[in-house]
Amino acid sequence: MSASTFAQHFLTGISLGGAYALIAIGYTMVYGILRLINFAHGDIFMISGYFMIFAMASFPWYVAIPIVLLGTILLGVVIEKAAYRPLRSSPRMSVMISAIGVSYLLQNLATYLFTAIPKSYPEIPFLKIIFQFGGISASLVTLITPVLTVVLVIALMQLINHTKMGMAMRAVSKDTEASRLMGIKVDSTISMTFVIGSLLAGVGAILYFTDRMTVYPYSGSLPGLKCFVAAVLGGIGSIPGAVIGGFIIGICETFLVAFGYSTFSDAFTFLLLIVILLVRPTGLFGEAATDKV
């Protein structure tokens, strides 16, 4: 493999990894606060793709993008209020079953409303501009994805570490009842977590589907599971860990396809999950949980 071919595949890999990282953050934030694996998160990402198809049919891209992001945030918040909040005091397994139910509901609702036939994702003209660097060619979306991911993660870390809302999130993740007693609005804090996670999933959907050009009702299932693996790989509950996990999976998947092992690229992701759980169950950056006595 020549240096230019390697660089081409590496660029594609970090672009895919950036989209995975944005979605993985949603999993890790919700788990960090609610100790819940939000299995519907990948399907929120998929519905966001459909939102863009219909928004671009009526509006120019610069109006459609804010509408899509707002719609995705609203969907995430409604799911939290309707499916998770009423079960907050129930056993953790009940909430997890509810999350799986919401996932299947969104998939089947999309199939009913939009049919199972893949729909063409609209082209956002400026994202498809092609740049040439020697033997490497890349569209703007490929170049901008990893940069935008890093910028958004830095902004998110600033929010969590240096604002009152971030302090509330950290407090709720440590002890919900103590936070409530200290006057923190726990429900609002949890809703804000879903707002941030859904917003990043919406941004991830725009970047991901712009390169892949089609959306269908199950197009969120496999990417959603891969992003869950990315979150576990990095250490679920750790935002930098989710980002690094997303980049690792994106790069590995791209090179497996480049070397002719596309059949095994999906299996590799789940093999990696098994290995990381056997070798380091808390992930690369996760902290060992301590049980309260």
C-alpha positions as CSV (number, residue, x, y, z in Angstrom):
1,M,0.0,0.0,0.0
2,S,1.5,3.3,-1.1
3,A,1.8,6.3,1.3
4,S,-1.0,8.2,-0.6
5,T,-3.4,5.3,-0.5
6,F,-2.7,4.8,3.2
7,A,-3.3,8.5,3.9
8,Q,-6.5,8.3,1.8
9,H,-7.9,5.4,3.9
10,F,-6.7,7.0,7.1
11,L,-8.6,10.2,6.3
12,T,-11.7,8.2,5.5
13,G,-11.3,6.3,8.7
14,I,-11.0,9.3,11.0
15,S,-14.0,10.9,9.2
16,L,-16.1,7.8,9.9
17,G,-14.7,7.7,13.4
18,G,-15.7,11.3,14.0
19,A,-19.3,10.6,13.1
20,Y,-19.2,7.5,15.4
21,A,-17.7,9.5,18.2
22,L,-20.5,12.1,18.1
23,I,-23.1,9.4,18.4
24,A,-21.1,7.4,21.1
25,I,-21.1,10.6,23.3
26,G,-24.9,10.3,23.6
27,Y,-24.6,6.7,24.9
28,T,-21.9,7.6,27.4
29,M,-23.6,10.7,28.7
30,V,-26.9,9.0,29.4
31,Y,-25.2,6.0,31.0
32,G,-23.0,8.4,33.1
33,I,-26.1,10.0,34.6
34,L,-28.9,7.4,34.5
35,R,-26.8,4.2,34.3
36,L,-29.0,3.4,31.3
37,I,-27.9,2.1,27.9
38,N,-30.2,4.1,25.6
39,F,-30.7,1.5,22.9
40,A,-33.0,3.9,21.0
41,H,-30.1,6.4,20.4
42,G,-29.1,4.8,17.1
43,D,-32.7,5.1,15.9
44,I,-32.9,8.8,16.9
45,F,-29.9,9.2,14.6
46,M,-31.8,7.4,11.8
47,I,-34.9,9.5,12.3
48,S,-32.7,12.6,12.1
49,G,-31.7,11.4,8.6
50,Y,-35.4,11.3,7.5
51,F,-35.9,14.8,9.1
52,M,-33.3,16.1,6.7
53,I,-34.9,14.5,3.7
54,F,-38.2,16.2,4.3
55,A,-36.7,19.5,5.6
56,M,-34.5,19.9,2.4
57,A,-37.6,19.2,0.3
58,S,-39.1,22.5,1.5
59,F,-36.2,24.7,2.7
60,P,-32.7,25.6,1.6
61,W,-29.9,23.7,3.5
62,Y,-29.1,26.6,5.9
63,V,-32.7,26.6,7.1
64,A,-33.1,22.9,7.0
65,I,-30.1,22.1,9.2
66,P,-31.3,24.1,12.3
67,I,-34.9,22.6,11.8
68,V,-33.4,19.0,11.7
69,L,-31.3,19.6,14.8
70,L,-34.2,21.1,16.7
71,G,-36.5,18.2,15.6
72,T,-33.8,15.6,16.7
73,I,-33.5,17.3,20.1
74,L,-37.3,17.4,20.5
75,L,-37.5,13.7,19.7
76,G,-34.8,12.8,22.3
77,V,-36.5,14.9,25.0
78,V,-40.0,13.4,24.3
79,I,-38.6,9.8,24.5
80,E,-36.9,10.6,27.8
81,K,-40.1,12.1,29.2
82,A,-42.5,9.5,27.9
83,A,-40.5,6.2,28.1
84,Y,-37.8,6.7,30.7
85,R,-38.9,9.3,33.3
86,P,-42.0,7.3,34.5
87,L,-39.7,4.3,35.1
88,R,-37.0,6.1,37.0
89,S,-37.7,4.5,40.3
90,S,-38.3,1.1,38.7
91,P,-35.6,-1.7,38.5
92,R,-32.9,-0.9,36.0
93,M,-34.0,-3.8,33.8
94,S,-37.4,-2.2,33.3
95,V,-35.9,1.0,31.9
96,M,-33.6,-1.1,29.6
97,I,-36.5,-3.0,28.2
98,S,-38.3,0.3,27.7
99,A,-35.3,1.5,25.7
100,I,-35.3,-1.6,23.5
101,G,-39.1,-1.1,23.0
102,V,-38.6,2.5,21.9
103,S,-35.9,1.4,19.5
104,Y,-38.2,-1.1,17.8
105,L,-41.0,1.4,17.9
106,L,-39.0,4.0,15.9
107,Q,-37.8,1.4,13.4
108,N,-41.3,0.1,12.7
109,L,-42.8,3.6,12.7
110,A,-40.2,4.6,10.1
111,T,-41.0,1.5,8.0
112,Y,-44.7,2.3,8.2
113,L,-44.4,6.0,7.4
114,F,-41.5,5.9,4.9
115,T,-41.5,2.2,3.7
116,A,-38.5,0.0,3.8
117,I,-37.1,1.3,0.5
118,P,-33.9,3.3,1.0
119,K,-34.5,7.0,0.3
120,S,-31.9,9.3,-1.2
121,Y,-30.3,11.7,1.3
122,P,-30.3,15.2,0.0
123,E,-27.0,16.8,-1.1
124,I,-25.8,19.7,0.9
125,P,-23.7,21.4,-1.9
126,F,-20.8,22.9,0.1
127,L,-20.1,19.6,1.9
128,K,-19.5,17.7,-1.3
129,I,-16.8,20.1,-2.6
130,I,-13.8,17.9,-3.6
131,F,-10.2,18.9,-2.5
132,Q,-7.1,17.4,-4.1
133,F,-3.8,17.1,-2.1
134,G,-1.3,15.3,-4.4
135,G,-2.6,11.8,-4.7
136,I,-5.3,12.2,-2.1
137,S,-8.8,13.5,-2.9
138,A,-11.4,14.2,-0.2
139,S,-14.7,15.9,0.1
140,L,-15.2,18.8,2.5
141,V,-17.4,16.6,4.7
142,T,-14.6,14.1,5.1
143,L,-12.2,16.8,6.1
144,I,-14.6,18.7,8.4
145,T,-16.0,15.7,10.4
146,P,-13.0,15.0,12.6
147,V,-12.3,18.7,13.1
148,L,-15.9,19.4,14.0
149,T,-16.0,16.4,16.4
150,V,-13.0,17.7,18.3
151,V,-14.4,21.2,18.5
152,L,-17.8,20.0,19.8
153,V,-16.1,17.7,22.3
154,I,-13.9,20.6,23.6
155,A,-17.0,22.8,23.9
156,L,-18.9,20.0,25.7
157,M,-16.1,19.4,28.2
158,Q,-16.0,23.2,28.9
159,L,-19.7,23.1,29.5
160,I,-19.4,20.1,31.9
161,N,-16.4,21.4,33.8
162,H,-17.1,25.1,34.0
163,T,-20.8,25.8,34.1
164,K,-23.6,25.4,36.7
165,M,-25.4,23.0,34.4
166,G,-22.2,20.9,34.0
167,M,-21.7,20.9,37.8
168,A,-25.3,19.7,38.2
169,M,-24.7,16.9,35.6
170,R,-21.6,15.7,37.5
171,A,-23.5,15.8,40.8
172,V,-26.5,13.8,39.5
173,S,-24.1,11.3,38.0
174,K,-22.5,10.7,41.4
175,D,-25.7,10.7,43.6
176,T,-29.2,11.5,42.4
177,E,-30.9,11.7,45.8
178,A,-28.2,13.8,47.4
179,S,-28.3,16.2,44.3
180,R,-32.1,16.5,44.8
181,L,-31.6,17.3,48.5
182,M,-29.1,20.0,47.6
183,G,-31.7,21.7,45.4
184,I,-30.5,20.5,42.0
185,K,-33.4,20.1,39.5
186,V,-32.7,16.5,38.6
187,D,-35.3,16.1,35.9
188,S,-34.2,19.3,34.1
189,T,-30.5,18.1,34.3
190,I,-31.4,14.7,32.9
191,S,-33.5,16.4,30.1
192,M,-30.4,18.6,29.3
193,T,-28.3,15.4,28.9
194,F,-30.8,14.1,26.3
195,V,-30.8,17.5,24.6
196,I,-27.0,17.4,24.2
197,G,-26.9,13.7,23.2
198,S,-29.6,14.2,20.6
199,L,-28.0,17.3,19.2
200,L,-24.7,15.5,18.7
201,A,-26.6,12.6,17.1
202,G,-28.3,15.0,14.7
203,V,-24.9,16.5,13.8
204,G,-23.5,13.0,13.4
205,A,-26.4,12.0,11.2
206,I,-25.8,14.9,8.8
207,L,-22.1,14.1,8.5
208,Y,-22.6,10.3,8.2
209,F,-25.5,10.3,5.7
210,T,-23.9,13.0,3.5
211,D,-21.2,10.5,2.7
212,R,-23.5,7.4,2.4
213,M,-26.4,9.1,0.5
214,T,-29.3,6.8,1.6
215,V,-31.5,6.4,4.7
216,Y,-33.7,3.4,5.5
217,P,-35.5,2.4,8.7
218,Y,-32.7,0.1,9.9
219,S,-29.8,2.4,9.0
220,G,-29.4,3.4,12.6
221,S,-29.2,-0.1,14.0
222,L,-25.7,-1.2,13.1
223,P,-24.0,2.3,13.5
224,G,-25.8,2.6,16.8
225,L,-24.4,-0.7,18.0
226,K,-20.9,0.2,16.8
227,C,-21.2,3.5,18.7
228,F,-22.2,1.7,21.8
229,V,-19.1,-0.5,21.4
230,A,-17.0,2.7,20.9
231,A,-18.5,4.0,24.2
232,V,-17.6,0.7,26.0
233,L,-14.2,0.6,24.4
234,G,-13.3,4.1,25.7
235,G,-14.9,3.5,29.1
236,I,-18.7,4.1,29.2
237,G,-19.3,7.2,31.2
238,S,-16.1,8.9,29.8
239,I,-16.7,11.5,27.0
240,P,-13.0,11.6,25.8
241,G,-13.1,7.8,26.0
242,A,-16.2,7.6,23.7
243,V,-14.5,9.9,21.2
244,I,-11.3,7.9,21.1
245,G,-13.3,4.7,20.9
246,G,-15.2,6.1,17.9
247,F,-12.0,7.0,16.1
248,I,-10.5,3.6,16.7
249,I,-13.5,1.7,15.4
250,G,-13.8,4.1,12.3
251,I,-10.1,3.7,11.4
252,C,-10.1,-0.1,11.9
253,E,-13.3,-0.6,9.9
254,T,-12.0,1.5,7.0
255,F,-8.7,-0.4,6.8
256,L,-10.4,-3.8,7.0
257,V,-12.5,-2.9,4.0
258,A,-9.4,-1.5,2.2
259,F,-7.5,-4.8,2.7
260,G,-10.5,-6.7,1.3
261,Y,-12.0,-8.0,4.6
262,S,-15.2,-6.0,4.3
263,T,-17.2,-9.2,5.2
264,F,-15.5,-9.2,8.6
265,S,-15.5,-5.4,9.3
266,D,-18.7,-5.6,11.4
267,A,-17.8,-8.8,13.1
268,F,-14.4,-7.2,14.1
269,T,-16.3,-4.4,16.0
270,F,-18.1,-6.9,18.2
271,L,-15.0,-9.1,18.6
272,L,-13.3,-6.0,19.9
273,L,-16.1,-5.6,22.4
274,I,-15.6,-9.1,23.7
275,V,-11.9,-8.6,24.0
276,I,-12.1,-5.3,25.8
277,L,-14.7,-6.7,28.3
278,L,-12.4,-9.7,29.0
279,V,-9.2,-7.7,29.3
280,R,-10.4,-4.3,30.7
281,P,-14.1,-4.3,31.6
282,T,-14.1,-0.6,32.5
283,G,-12.7,0.3,29.0
284,L,-9.6,2.4,28.2
285,F,-10.6,5.5,30.3
286,G,-13.3,4.1,32.6
287,E,-13.1,4.1,36.3
288,A,-13.9,1.1,38.4
289,A,-17.2,1.5,40.0
290,T,-17.4,1.2,43.8
291,D,-20.5,-0.1,45.5
292,K,-22.0,2.0,48.3
293,V,-22.4,0.1,51.6
